[in-house]
Amino acid sequence: MVDRSRSGLRCRSVRYVNSPQGALPRFTRGTIRYEMENLGRRLVFVDWDHGISVPVFPDEIEVLGQEGRLETR
């Protein structure tokens, strides 16, 4: 099932992620498109600012606040 509740929120990567579309360096920013469960794992699909769109695991990103600052909980 596709979850769009965080669609449009800004995020950034918290570690280096190697993907089939290329490297995703730490602190790369992007916009969440949607989230979904796949084989018992949660995936977050993100449109990254440097032009690639790849899924990441929730622990590989930080969700940012309205102005692009880290969101506090």
Biotite code that builds the C-alpha atoms (Angstrom):
import biotite.structure as struc

atoms = struc.array([
    struc.Atom([0.000, 0.000, 0.000], chain_id="A", res_id=1, res_name="MET", atom_name="CA", element="C"),
    struc.Atom([1.303, 3.453, -0.915], chain_id="A", res_id=2, res_name="VAL", atom_name="CA", element="C"),
    struc.Atom([1.418, 6.018, 1.897], chain_id="A", res_id=3, res_name="ASP", atom_name="CA", element="C"),
    struc.Atom([1.458, 9.659, 0.751], chain_id="A", res_id=4, res_name="ARG", atom_name="CA", element="C"),
    struc.Atom([1.055, 11.231, 4.210], chain_id="A", res_id=5, res_name="SER", atom_name="CA", element="C"),
    struc.Atom([4.592, 12.716, 4.094], chain_id="A", res_id=6, res_name="ARG", atom_name="CA", element="C"),
    struc.Atom([4.541, 13.488, 0.359], chain_id="A", res_id=7, res_name="SER", atom_name="CA", element="C"),
    struc.Atom([6.187, 16.836, -0.372], chain_id="A", res_id=8, res_name="GLY", atom_name="CA", element="C"),
    struc.Atom([8.223, 16.987, 2.840], chain_id="A", res_id=9, res_name="LEU", atom_name="CA", element="C"),
    struc.Atom([11.900, 17.803, 2.508], chain_id="A", res_id=10, res_name="ARG", atom_name="CA", element="C"),
    struc.Atom([14.536, 15.387, 3.777], chain_id="A", res_id=11, res_name="CYS", atom_name="CA", element="C"),
    struc.Atom([18.258, 14.730, 3.672], chain_id="A", res_id=12, res_name="ARG", atom_name="CA", element="C"),
    struc.Atom([20.381, 11.600, 3.675], chain_id="A", res_id=13, res_name="SER", atom_name="CA", element="C"),
    struc.Atom([22.208, 10.798, 6.899], chain_id="A", res_id=14, res_name="VAL", atom_name="CA", element="C"),
    struc.Atom([24.816, 8.505, 5.333], chain_id="A", res_id=15, res_name="ARG", atom_name="CA", element="C"),
    struc.Atom([26.324, 7.625, 1.973], chain_id="A", res_id=16, res_name="TYR", atom_name="CA", element="C"),
    struc.Atom([23.937, 5.435, -0.060], chain_id="A", res_id=17, res_name="VAL", atom_name="CA", element="C"),
    struc.Atom([25.029, 3.559, -3.151], chain_id="A", res_id=18, res_name="ASN", atom_name="CA", element="C"),
    struc.Atom([22.148, 3.077, -5.604], chain_id="A", res_id=19, res_name="SER", atom_name="CA", element="C"),
    struc.Atom([21.782, 1.693, -9.138], chain_id="A", res_id=20, res_name="PRO", atom_name="CA", element="C"),
    struc.Atom([21.259, 5.282, -10.366], chain_id="A", res_id=21, res_name="GLN", atom_name="CA", element="C"),
    struc.Atom([24.428, 6.571, -8.727], chain_id="A", res_id=22, res_name="GLY", atom_name="CA", element="C"),
    struc.Atom([25.898, 7.672, -5.434], chain_id="A", res_id=23, res_name="ALA", atom_name="CA", element="C"),
    struc.Atom([23.822, 9.517, -2.883], chain_id="A", res_id=24, res_name="LEU", atom_name="CA", element="C"),
    struc.Atom([26.293, 11.404, -0.659], chain_id="A", res_id=25, res_name="PRO", atom_name="CA", element="C"),
    struc.Atom([25.610, 12.213, 2.987], chain_id="A", res_id=26, res_name="ARG", atom_name="CA", element="C"),
    struc.Atom([23.498, 15.370, 3.535], chain_id="A", res_id=27, res_name="PHE", atom_name="CA", element="C"),
    struc.Atom([21.974, 15.243, 0.019], chain_id="A", res_id=28, res_name="THR", atom_name="CA", element="C"),
    struc.Atom([18.557, 16.921, 0.115], chain_id="A", res_id=29, res_name="ARG", atom_name="CA", element="C"),
    struc.Atom([15.391, 15.810, -1.592], chain_id="A", res_id=30, res_name="GLY", atom_name="CA", element="C"),
    struc.Atom([11.588, 15.704, -1.514], chain_id="A", res_id=31, res_name="THR", atom_name="CA", element="C"),
    struc.Atom([9.623, 12.682, -0.344], chain_id="A", res_id=32, res_name="ILE", atom_name="CA", element="C"),
    struc.Atom([7.304, 11.326, -3.046], chain_id="A", res_id=33, res_name="ARG", atom_name="CA", element="C"),
    struc.Atom([5.702, 8.415, -1.146], chain_id="A", res_id=34, res_name="TYR", atom_name="CA", element="C"),
    struc.Atom([6.368, 5.499, 1.204], chain_id="A", res_id=35, res_name="GLU", atom_name="CA", element="C"),
    struc.Atom([5.449, 1.831, 0.949], chain_id="A", res_id=36, res_name="MET", atom_name="CA", element="C"),
    struc.Atom([5.968, -1.612, 2.451], chain_id="A", res_id=37, res_name="GLU", atom_name="CA", element="C"),
    struc.Atom([7.927, -4.106, 0.339], chain_id="A", res_id=38, res_name="ASN", atom_name="CA", element="C"),
    struc.Atom([8.776, -7.605, 1.555], chain_id="A", res_id=39, res_name="LEU", atom_name="CA", element="C"),
    struc.Atom([8.229, -6.535, 5.152], chain_id="A", res_id=40, res_name="GLY", atom_name="CA", element="C"),
    struc.Atom([10.453, -3.447, 4.865], chain_id="A", res_id=41, res_name="ARG", atom_name="CA", element="C"),
    struc.Atom([9.420, 0.200, 4.701], chain_id="A", res_id=42, res_name="ARG", atom_name="CA", element="C"),
    struc.Atom([10.829, 2.160, 1.745], chain_id="A", res_id=43, res_name="LEU", atom_name="CA", element="C"),
    struc.Atom([10.749, 5.921, 1.209], chain_id="A", res_id=44, res_name="VAL", atom_name="CA", element="C"),
    struc.Atom([10.803, 7.059, -2.430], chain_id="A", res_id=45, res_name="PHE", atom_name="CA", element="C"),
    struc.Atom([12.596, 10.401, -2.730], chain_id="A", res_id=46, res_name="VAL", atom_name="CA", element="C"),
    struc.Atom([13.207, 12.816, -5.627], chain_id="A", res_id=47, res_name="ASP", atom_name="CA", element="C"),
    struc.Atom([16.741, 13.967, -4.820], chain_id="A", res_id=48, res_name="TRP", atom_name="CA", element="C"),
    struc.Atom([17.860, 17.510, -5.667], chain_id="A", res_id=49, res_name="ASP", atom_name="CA", element="C"),
    struc.Atom([20.743, 16.338, -7.863], chain_id="A", res_id=50, res_name="HIS", atom_name="CA", element="C"),
    struc.Atom([18.360, 14.641, -10.291], chain_id="A", res_id=51, res_name="GLY", atom_name="CA", element="C"),
    struc.Atom([17.901, 11.023, -9.276], chain_id="A", res_id=52, res_name="ILE", atom_name="CA", element="C"),
    struc.Atom([14.842, 9.361, -7.740], chain_id="A", res_id=53, res_name="SER", atom_name="CA", element="C"),
    struc.Atom([15.673, 6.351, -5.591], chain_id="A", res_id=54, res_name="VAL", atom_name="CA", element="C"),
    struc.Atom([14.102, 4.608, -2.614], chain_id="A", res_id=55, res_name="PRO", atom_name="CA", element="C"),
    struc.Atom([15.861, 4.600, 0.736], chain_id="A", res_id=56, res_name="VAL", atom_name="CA", element="C"),
    struc.Atom([15.155, 3.062, 4.114], chain_id="A", res_id=57, res_name="PHE", atom_name="CA", element="C"),
    struc.Atom([13.630, 5.377, 6.758], chain_id="A", res_id=58, res_name="PRO", atom_name="CA", element="C"),
    struc.Atom([16.790, 5.222, 8.893], chain_id="A", res_id=59, res_name="ASP", atom_name="CA", element="C"),
    struc.Atom([18.836, 6.605, 5.970], chain_id="A", res_id=60, res_name="GLU", atom_name="CA", element="C"),
    struc.Atom([17.055, 9.989, 5.970], chain_id="A", res_id=61, res_name="ILE", atom_name="CA", element="C"),
    struc.Atom([16.087, 12.835, 8.283], chain_id="A", res_id=62, res_name="GLU", atom_name="CA", element="C"),
    struc.Atom([12.841, 14.693, 7.626], chain_id="A", res_id=63, res_name="VAL", atom_name="CA", element="C"),
    struc.Atom([13.356, 18.468, 7.552], chain_id="A", res_id=64, res_name="LEU", atom_name="CA", element="C"),
    struc.Atom([10.974, 21.185, 8.724], chain_id="A", res_id=65, res_name="GLY", atom_name="CA", element="C"),
    struc.Atom([9.141, 23.748, 6.585], chain_id="A", res_id=66, res_name="GLN", atom_name="CA", element="C"),
    struc.Atom([12.199, 25.908, 5.886], chain_id="A", res_id=67, res_name="GLU", atom_name="CA", element="C"),
    struc.Atom([14.574, 22.999, 5.267], chain_id="A", res_id=68, res_name="GLY", atom_name="CA", element="C"),
    struc.Atom([15.754, 22.811, 8.869], chain_id="A", res_id=69, res_name="ARG", atom_name="CA", element="C"),
    struc.Atom([15.838, 19.568, 10.845], chain_id="A", res_id=70, res_name="LEU", atom_name="CA", element="C"),
    struc.Atom([12.421, 18.807, 12.285], chain_id="A", res_id=71, res_name="GLU", atom_name="CA", element="C"),
    struc.Atom([12.322, 18.450, 16.077], chain_id="A", res_id=72, res_name="THR", atom_name="CA", element="C"),
    struc.Atom([10.120, 15.848, 17.711], chain_id="A", res_id=73, res_name="ARG", atom_name="CA", element="C"),
])
